[in-house]
């Protein structure tokens, strides 16, 4: 593997729970979770919230595409954009979707089929014209979707389960940890292990330490816990993600300033932002 290959993450959706478009969310964006990660010539997509719709239009000039979509979990805000992802409707595209939290009770194909089932949706997944494959794995497994591209996984603490990911390429790493609730005492050992020495940590910062007490059990964390995890794991940079839908641009500005003081170099994810680990 030669050094210096492109390794980037672009944010297409940064919100949690529900999309909130409008004048108060223009700077940070109102779409729900979706990341585009480029590992050299290879494309990986993480989560399929409403942000995946715009990503799909951006990918049209690249068809035919061969991509893997990794789902953290199948709560609606993380999968509701799939039926509007244009590459699924283009013959010749190859799209493999992955989930690690559903077995043995469910399968990813079953869950997505039921999401697009009458009377909830007008057409079933059979309407897709791309070559679509649905893959279930057991959280904790390590995958290699392409030579030199490693995707590690770890269990998160979220209702109905969720999966955290660590993407390794060209000697660098990006961790995507969203929809997880931190323990009352200490750090989550599953997350700590996944984050060790990582270059970039994208972390569920739905709440703050001040508001978290009102939402225990909802399955989310705080930016302050993200700071503590990054410091303890010896990771390099924290990215605040999965913004509360009630947090407008001004609130996110304030959070960003406070977080930067607590951990210099911390950034707040915005739609369109591209970061390189």
TAQUI-V243419 format. One record per helix or strand. SS is the DSSP state (helix for helix, strand for strand). FROM is the first residue (numbers start at 1). TO is the last residue. Records with the same first field share a line. If there is no record, write none. Layout:
SS = FROM-TO / FROM-TO
This chain:
strand = 7-13 / 15-15 / 32-32 / 34-39 / 42-46 / 66-71 / 94-99 / 131-136 / 142-146 / 149-156 / 162-169 / 172-177 / 200-204 / 207-207 / 222-222 / 238-241 / 243-243 / 267-268 / 274-276
helix = 23-25 / 51-62 / 76-78 / 82-84 / 86-89 / 108-115 / 125-127 / 189-195 / 212-215 / 223-233 / 249-262
